Amino acid sequence: MNVIASDSELDFRSLLDGLDHPAILLTPDYQILANNQLYQDTFGEITHGDNCFRVSHGYDRPCDQAGESCPLLACTQSGERERVLHIHNTPRGREHIDVEMLPLKDRKGKLRYFIEILKPVKNASAEISSEHMVGQSPAFNHMLELINLVASHETSVLLLGESGTGKELAARAIHDTSPRAHGAMVTVECAGLTDTLFESELFGHVKGAFTGAVNHKPGLLESARGGTLFLDEIGDVPLTMQVKLLRLLETGSYREVGSTQPKLADFRLVCATHKNLLSMVEKGEFREDLYYRINAFPITLPPLRDRRDDISLIAQSIIRKLNPGARYRLTGSAVNHLQTLSFSGNIRELRNILERATIFAHSNIIDESVIARSTTQQPGMSELSDTEEHLNYPDLKSSETRYLEELLRYCAGNKHKAAQIAGISVRSLYRKLAE
């Protein structure tokens, strides 16, 4: 299909209808010459002769001139097929599309046409969604592109990133778009498990294997048969269990605790950690051979501070999930306030702030003052664990002073605005500052 004889010998529609995905035929100057039925069913009618960048993005110039990567330009320069993740305008709104561009050359090797194959991405959303990962930022799109590249393979994936960045959602996205989607995704929380408990949970045990083993209990490996095994926080797996885990990955077999009968495993492995495993290897805290076994395809999830353009979309999606029946609305100033935060706890921290905001809001409008209140609440004294923490905890006056200082910095010294956010009068603000 990469070489054509002449225009007269080329039946555009027949060529495209032989493909399994929506596709269009393009000229080197971005004009659409034809589309297949799958494209029409997925994206609707298009005008032949129009430009692909206008139809897909609403741009008045090619993607590379509008700040995005252009697969047609890349294909022209390389002479080979190229692939990129884009966000396209569709009848359903903005969607992530996996775009593959194939060059068509004549018998003299000259580029004549391009076939653009468009595969809608089902495991993420560029619109508000309470079911999928959401985002439109370059950092998010890069991560999503890697997920889509590896999902169709059996390759082991290691998800890296700070706590709260959504590693379990990424693991779910890999599973749901893999050939194993018909099977289960079984999650093993590795943190806090002892050697014995980890082995029993993962491999299972037979009756009488140890005190309290009154019945035969199949392990999570059995539940993951034909599906995906997700080892969350693999950096917390005890060293003694790392040996058995490595043997499982190398041989594809295991024994239930108390049994001598080997069993074959059948799963796709996805692991996640917020720790620096390579540093742990150097310190002797994590086996080097296991590290390279699980690190076949690493994907780093970006922290929320690198996805500030996504905060509005993520926040609205979280609110919809927290309150499916309620119609809370974030004001523009509330979103702007959220975008100034550092979010050391990432999406999990954002969720906590928004959950507090739905409690503090007096109506369905969540404005800047509600967000400010939701981000400055101090933990209750009952959450402290011992007397020493009580003694080191700042007094109320110090906390109030620090809050007012940070609020004034945020408001660039505007005391009227600061007082409004704090929910006090300007006169009270002046008095507190004087004190």
C-alpha positions as CSV (number, residue, x, y, z in Angstrom):
1,M,0.0,0.0,0.0
2,N,3.0,2.3,0.3
3,V,3.6,2.5,-3.5
4,I,1.0,3.5,-6.1
5,A,1.2,3.5,-9.8
6,S,-0.8,6.5,-11.0
7,D,-3.9,8.5,-10.0
8,S,-5.9,6.7,-12.6
9,E,-5.2,3.4,-11.1
10,L,-6.1,4.6,-7.6
11,D,-9.6,4.1,-6.3
12,F,-9.5,6.3,-3.2
13,R,-12.6,5.1,-1.5
14,S,-11.9,1.4,-2.0
15,L,-8.4,1.9,-0.6
16,L,-9.6,3.6,2.6
17,D,-12.6,1.2,3.1
18,G,-10.2,-1.7,3.4
19,L,-8.9,-0.2,6.7
20,D,-10.2,-1.1,10.1
21,H,-10.3,2.4,11.4
22,P,-11.6,5.9,10.3
23,A,-9.2,7.2,7.7
24,I,-8.8,10.1,5.2
25,L,-6.6,10.6,2.1
26,L,-4.5,13.8,2.0
27,T,-2.4,15.7,-0.4
28,P,1.0,17.0,0.6
29,D,-0.6,20.5,1.0
30,Y,-3.1,19.2,3.6
31,Q,-6.2,18.9,1.4
32,I,-8.6,16.0,2.1
33,L,-9.4,14.0,-1.1
34,A,-11.5,11.2,0.3
35,N,-12.6,9.4,3.5
36,N,-13.9,5.9,4.3
37,Q,-17.3,5.0,5.7
38,L,-15.8,4.5,9.2
39,Y,-14.6,8.1,9.3
40,Q,-18.1,9.3,8.3
41,D,-19.7,7.1,10.9
42,T,-17.4,8.4,13.6
43,F,-16.7,12.0,12.8
44,G,-19.5,12.9,10.4
45,E,-19.6,14.4,6.9
46,I,-16.6,16.4,5.6
47,T,-16.1,18.6,2.6
48,H,-13.5,17.1,0.2
49,G,-10.9,19.8,-0.7
50,D,-10.9,21.2,2.8
51,N,-7.8,21.2,5.0
52,C,-7.2,18.5,7.6
53,F,-6.1,21.1,10.2
54,R,-9.3,23.1,9.8
55,V,-11.6,20.0,10.0
56,S,-9.8,18.4,13.0
57,H,-8.8,21.4,15.0
58,G,-10.5,24.5,13.6
59,Y,-7.0,26.0,12.8
60,D,-6.3,28.3,10.0
61,R,-2.8,27.0,9.5
62,P,-1.0,23.6,9.8
63,C,-0.7,22.1,13.2
64,D,3.1,22.7,13.5
65,Q,2.4,26.4,12.9
66,A,-0.2,26.4,15.7
67,G,2.0,24.9,18.4
68,E,1.3,21.2,17.9
69,S,3.2,18.4,16.2
70,C,2.1,17.7,12.6
71,P,2.2,14.1,11.6
72,L,2.0,15.0,7.9
73,L,5.1,17.2,8.2
74,A,6.9,14.5,10.2
75,C,5.9,11.9,7.6
76,T,7.2,14.2,4.7
77,Q,10.5,14.6,6.4
78,S,11.1,11.0,7.3
79,G,9.4,9.3,4.4
80,E,8.1,6.8,6.9
81,R,4.9,6.3,8.8
82,E,4.5,8.6,11.8
83,R,2.3,8.5,14.9
84,V,1.1,11.2,17.3
85,L,-1.6,11.9,19.8
86,H,-3.9,14.8,19.0
87,I,-7.0,16.4,20.4
88,H,-9.7,16.7,17.6
89,N,-13.0,18.4,17.4
90,T,-15.7,15.7,17.0
91,P,-19.5,15.6,17.1
92,R,-19.1,14.5,20.7
93,G,-16.8,17.4,21.7
94,R,-13.0,17.4,22.0
95,E,-11.5,13.9,22.0
96,H,-8.1,12.4,22.2
97,I,-7.2,10.8,18.8
98,D,-4.3,8.5,18.1
99,V,-3.2,9.6,14.6
100,E,-1.1,7.5,12.3
101,M,0.1,8.9,9.0
102,L,1.2,6.7,6.1
103,P,3.1,8.0,3.1
104,L,2.1,6.9,-0.4
105,K,4.8,7.1,-3.0
106,D,4.8,6.6,-6.8
107,R,7.2,4.2,-8.5
108,K,9.8,6.9,-8.7
109,G,9.8,7.3,-4.9
110,K,8.0,10.7,-5.0
111,L,5.5,11.4,-2.2
112,R,2.1,11.7,-3.7
113,Y,-0.5,11.2,-1.0
114,F,-0.9,10.4,2.7
115,I,-3.3,8.2,4.5
116,E,-4.3,9.5,7.9
117,I,-5.7,6.8,10.2
118,L,-7.6,8.1,13.3
119,K,-8.2,5.9,16.3
120,P,-10.4,7.5,19.1
121,V,-8.8,7.0,22.5
122,K,-11.3,5.4,24.9
123,N,-9.3,5.4,28.1
124,A,-9.1,9.2,28.6
125,S,-11.2,12.3,28.0
126,A,-10.5,15.9,26.9
127,E,-13.9,16.9,28.4
128,I,-15.4,16.6,31.9
129,S,-15.6,12.9,32.9
130,S,-16.1,11.1,36.1
131,E,-15.0,7.8,34.7
132,H,-11.7,8.4,32.8
133,M,-8.4,10.2,33.2
134,V,-8.9,13.8,32.0
135,G,-6.5,16.3,30.5
136,Q,-5.4,18.3,27.5
137,S,-2.0,19.6,28.6
138,P,1.2,18.6,26.8
139,A,2.4,16.7,29.8
140,F,-0.8,14.7,30.1
141,N,-0.9,14.0,26.3
142,H,2.7,12.7,26.4
143,M,1.8,10.3,29.2
144,L,-1.3,9.2,27.4
145,E,0.6,8.6,24.1
146,L,3.0,6.2,26.0
147,I,0.0,4.4,27.5
148,N,-1.6,3.9,24.1
149,L,1.7,2.7,22.6
150,V,2.3,0.0,25.1
151,A,-1.3,-1.1,25.9
152,S,-1.6,-3.5,23.0
153,H,1.6,-5.3,24.0
154,E,2.3,-7.8,26.8
155,T,5.3,-5.7,27.9
156,S,5.6,-5.1,31.7
157,V,5.0,-1.5,32.6
158,L,6.4,0.5,35.5
159,L,4.4,3.6,36.5
160,L,6.5,6.2,38.2
161,G,5.4,9.4,39.9
162,E,4.6,11.2,43.1
163,S,1.9,10.0,45.4
164,G,-1.6,11.1,44.2
165,T,-0.8,11.5,40.5
166,G,-3.3,8.8,39.5
167,K,-1.1,5.7,38.9
168,E,-4.0,3.3,39.5
169,L,-6.1,5.1,36.9
170,A,-3.2,4.8,34.4
171,A,-3.0,1.1,35.2
172,R,-6.7,0.8,34.5
173,A,-6.3,2.6,31.2
174,I,-3.6,0.2,30.1
175,H,-5.7,-2.8,31.1
176,D,-8.9,-1.5,29.5
177,T,-7.3,-1.0,26.1
178,S,-5.2,-4.2,26.1
179,P,-6.1,-7.6,24.6
180,R,-6.6,-8.7,28.2
181,A,-9.5,-6.2,28.8
182,H,-11.9,-9.1,29.0
183,G,-10.1,-10.4,32.1
184,A,-9.9,-8.8,35.5
185,M,-7.4,-6.2,36.7
186,V,-6.4,-7.3,40.2
187,T,-4.7,-4.8,42.4
188,V,-2.2,-5.8,45.1
189,E,-1.5,-3.1,47.7
190,C,2.1,-3.9,48.5
191,A,2.6,-1.3,51.3
192,G,2.4,-2.7,54.8
193,L,2.2,-6.4,53.8
194,T,4.5,-8.8,55.7
195,D,6.4,-11.5,53.9
196,T,3.9,-14.2,55.0
197,L,0.8,-12.2,54.2
198,F,2.2,-11.0,50.8
199,E,2.9,-14.6,49.8
200,S,-0.4,-15.9,51.0
201,E,-2.4,-13.1,49.3
202,L,-0.5,-13.4,46.0
203,F,0.0,-17.1,45.7
204,G,-2.8,-18.4,47.8
205,H,-2.6,-21.2,50.4
206,V,-3.8,-24.8,50.9
207,K,-5.7,-26.0,53.9
208,G,-3.4,-26.5,56.8
209,A,-0.5,-24.5,55.4
210,F,-0.2,-22.6,58.6
211,T,-2.1,-21.9,61.8
212,G,-5.5,-20.5,60.9
213,A,-5.5,-21.8,57.3
214,V,-8.7,-23.8,57.8
215,N,-9.6,-23.7,54.1
216,H,-8.0,-23.7,50.7
217,K,-7.7,-20.1,49.5
218,P,-6.8,-19.3,45.9
219,G,-4.4,-16.3,45.6
220,L,-4.7,-13.1,43.6
221,L,-2.7,-14.7,40.8
222,E,-5.6,-17.0,40.2
223,S,-8.0,-14.0,40.1
224,A,-5.7,-12.3,37.6
225,R,-5.6,-15.2,35.2
226,G,-6.1,-13.9,31.7
227,G,-6.1,-10.3,32.9
228,T,-3.7,-7.8,34.5
229,L,-1.9,-7.9,37.8
230,F,-1.2,-4.4,39.3
231,L,1.4,-4.3,42.0
232,D,0.9,-0.9,43.6
233,E,3.9,0.5,45.6
234,I,6.2,-2.3,44.5
235,G,9.0,-0.5,46.3
236,D,7.5,-1.7,49.6
237,V,7.8,-5.5,48.7
238,P,10.1,-7.1,51.3
239,L,13.4,-8.3,50.0
240,T,12.7,-11.9,50.9
241,M,9.5,-11.7,48.7
242,Q,11.3,-10.0,45.9
243,V,13.2,-13.3,45.3
244,K,9.9,-15.2,44.9
245,L,8.4,-12.5,42.8
246,L,11.4,-12.6,40.4
247,R,11.1,-16.4,40.1
248,L,7.4,-16.0,39.3
249,L,8.2,-13.5,36.5
250,E,11.1,-15.6,35.1
251,T,9.4,-19.0,35.1
252,G,5.7,-18.0,34.8
253,S,4.9,-20.5,37.6
254,Y,4.3,-20.5,41.3
255,R,3.3,-22.7,44.3
256,E,0.5,-22.0,46.7
257,V,1.7,-21.7,50.3
258,G,1.9,-25.3,51.7
259,S,1.7,-27.0,48.3
260,T,4.3,-28.8,46.3
261,Q,2.3,-28.6,43.1
262,P,3.4,-25.9,40.6
263,K,0.8,-23.8,38.9
264,L,1.1,-21.8,35.7
265,A,0.4,-18.0,35.9
266,D,-1.2,-16.0,33.1
267,F,-1.2,-12.3,33.6
268,R,0.1,-9.0,32.3
269,L,2.2,-7.1,34.9
270,V,1.8,-3.4,35.7
271,C,3.7,-2.0,38.7
272,A,3.7,1.4,40.3
273,T,5.8,3.3,42.8
274,H,6.5,6.8,44.1
275,K,10.0,5.7,45.3
276,N,13.3,6.0,43.4
277,L,13.9,2.3,42.8
278,L,17.3,2.8,41.2
279,S,18.4,4.5,44.3
280,M,17.0,1.7,46.4
281,V,19.0,-0.8,44.2
282,E,22.2,1.1,44.9
283,K,21.5,0.9,48.6
284,G,20.7,-2.8,48.5
285,E,17.0,-2.2,49.4
286,F,15.7,-3.5,46.0
287,R,16.9,-6.4,43.9
288,E,18.7,-5.2,40.7
289,D,17.5,-8.2,38.6
290,L,13.9,-7.6,39.7
291,Y,14.2,-3.9,38.9
292,Y,15.2,-4.6,35.3
293,R,12.5,-7.2,35.0
294,I,9.7,-4.8,35.9
295,N,11.2,-1.7,34.2
296,A,10.7,-2.9,30.6
297,F,8.5,0.2,29.8
298,P,8.6,3.0,32.3
299,I,5.9,5.7,32.2
300,T,6.3,8.8,34.4
301,L,3.0,10.4,35.5
302,P,3.4,14.2,35.7
303,P,2.7,16.0,39.0
304,L,-0.3,18.3,39.0
305,R,1.9,21.4,39.2
306,D,3.1,20.5,35.6
307,R,-0.5,20.2,34.5
308,R,-2.0,23.6,35.6
309,D,-3.9,23.9,32.4
310,D,-5.7,20.7,33.3
311,I,-6.8,21.8,36.8
312,S,-10.1,23.3,35.7
313,L,-11.1,20.1,33.8
314,I,-9.9,17.8,36.6
315,A,-11.6,19.8,39.3
316,Q,-15.0,19.8,37.5
317,S,-14.7,16.1,36.9
318,I,-13.9,15.4,40.6
319,I,-16.9,17.6,41.7
320,R,-19.2,15.6,39.3
321,K,-17.9,12.4,40.8
322,L,-18.3,13.6,44.4
323,N,-21.8,14.8,43.9
324,P,-23.4,13.1,40.9
325,G,-26.8,14.7,41.6
326,A,-25.7,18.2,42.6
327,R,-24.7,20.8,40.1
328,Y,-21.9,22.7,41.7
329,R,-20.2,25.3,39.6
330,L,-16.6,26.5,40.0
331,T,-16.2,30.2,39.3
332,G,-13.2,31.5,37.2
333,S,-11.7,33.1,40.3
334,A,-11.9,29.7,42.1
335,V,-10.1,28.0,39.3
336,N,-7.4,30.8,39.2
337,H,-6.9,30.3,43.0
338,L,-6.5,26.5,42.5
339,Q,-3.9,27.1,39.8
340,T,-1.7,29.0,42.2
341,L,-1.4,26.1,44.6
342,S,1.7,23.8,44.7
343,F,-0.3,20.6,45.2
344,S,2.3,18.4,46.9
345,G,-0.4,15.8,47.2
346,N,-1.4,16.2,43.6
347,I,-4.8,15.0,42.4
348,R,-5.6,13.4,45.8
349,E,-5.0,16.8,47.5
350,L,-7.2,18.6,44.9
351,R,-9.9,16.1,45.6
352,N,-9.8,16.7,49.4
353,I,-9.9,20.5,48.8
354,L,-12.9,20.2,46.6
355,E,-14.7,17.8,49.0
356,R,-14.3,20.4,51.7
357,A,-15.4,23.1,49.3
358,T,-18.7,21.3,48.7
359,I,-19.3,21.4,52.4
360,F,-18.3,25.0,52.9
361,A,-20.3,26.3,49.9
362,H,-23.6,27.9,50.9
363,S,-25.0,27.3,47.4
364,N,-24.1,25.5,44.3
365,I,-21.5,28.2,43.5
366,I,-18.0,27.5,44.6
367,D,-16.1,30.8,44.4
368,E,-12.7,31.9,45.4
369,S,-13.6,32.6,49.1
370,V,-14.8,29.0,49.4
371,I,-11.6,27.6,47.9
372,A,-9.5,29.9,50.1
373,R,-11.3,28.6,53.2
374,S,-10.9,25.0,52.0
375,T,-7.2,25.3,51.5
376,T,-6.4,27.0,54.9
377,Q,-8.2,24.6,57.3
378,Q,-5.8,23.3,59.9
379,P,-6.0,19.7,61.1
380,G,-8.1,19.2,64.3
381,M,-6.2,18.7,67.5
382,S,-7.8,15.2,67.7
383,E,-5.7,14.1,64.7
384,L,-2.4,14.7,66.6
385,S,-0.9,11.5,67.9
386,D,1.0,12.5,71.1
387,T,1.8,15.2,73.6
388,E,4.9,16.3,71.8
389,E,3.0,17.1,68.7
390,H,0.5,19.1,70.8
391,L,3.4,21.1,72.2
392,N,5.0,21.8,68.8
393,Y,1.7,22.6,67.1
394,P,1.5,26.4,66.4
395,D,-1.1,28.3,68.4
396,L,-4.2,29.7,66.9
397,K,-2.8,33.3,66.8
398,S,0.3,32.2,64.9
399,S,-1.7,30.2,62.4
400,E,-4.1,33.2,61.8
401,T,-1.1,35.5,61.3
402,R,0.5,33.2,58.8
403,Y,-2.8,32.7,57.0
404,L,-3.3,36.5,56.7
405,E,0.3,37.1,55.5
406,E,-0.1,34.4,52.8
407,L,-3.5,35.8,51.8
408,L,-2.1,39.3,51.4
409,R,0.7,38.0,49.3
410,Y,-1.8,36.2,47.1
411,C,-3.9,39.4,46.8
412,A,-0.8,41.5,46.0
413,G,-1.5,43.6,49.0
414,N,-5.1,44.4,48.2
415,K,-6.6,44.5,51.7
416,H,-10.2,44.8,50.4
417,K,-9.9,41.6,48.4
418,A,-8.1,39.8,51.2
419,A,-10.8,40.7,53.7
420,Q,-13.5,39.5,51.3
421,I,-11.8,36.1,50.8
422,A,-11.2,35.8,54.6
423,G,-14.9,36.6,55.3
424,I,-14.2,39.5,57.6
425,S,-14.5,43.3,57.3
426,V,-11.6,45.5,56.2
427,R,-11.7,47.1,59.6
428,S,-11.3,43.7,61.3
429,L,-8.4,42.9,58.9
430,Y,-6.6,46.1,59.8
431,R,-7.1,45.3,63.5
432,K,-5.7,41.8,63.2
433,L,-2.7,43.0,61.2
434,A,-2.0,45.7,63.9
435,E,-2.2,43.1,66.6
